[in-house]
């Protein structure tokens, strides 16, 4: 949903913030700000895959439970999970209990380890897919892009699962690979400043 909405504090924000009060802090402090930490990048890819077919409000409400259940998304630890861990997680009411998505996190943790070994870090790899500003659509008017399609395709080639182009695009929005805050949103400038000062790994 494009455009802005005026909050109770008198600040203009992206219109989607109006959907739930818990979106405000996430929007102001997290969404669209660049991230280089491998575990945070992995977490977001996993949470976006869990969101598939659900609302982000559901996932955000359970985020701390997900972090507890999945070892703060330390993929080195998750890669050691076995069938008993899957069964344990399927009984965990604090998360989304979907066997395919749980198995995908474990699979993707192993693939993340391989990527780090090959590329040096997950961040180094991910940020290679940052699109040029001139190639980006107007804020919040797209659900996929050439960059998200390319990253999705390459992740799948490397054996990752539940990483379709729409999931990857939402990940890129959230992790600051693009600044998709609405043009009138007061946080857009802060996100852009953070992107300008961000040290991209090469």
Secondary structure, DSSP 8 states (H G I E B T S, - for coil): --SEEE-TTS-EEEGGGGG-TTHHHHHHHTTT-----HHHHHHHHHHHHHHTTS-HHHHHHTHHHHHHHTGGG-HHHHTT--HHHHHHHHT-TTS---HHHHHHHHHHHHHHHHHHHHHS-HHHHHGGG---GGGS-STTS-S--HHHHHHHHHHHHTT--S--HHHHHHHHHHTTSS--S-TT-TTHHHHHHHHHH-----
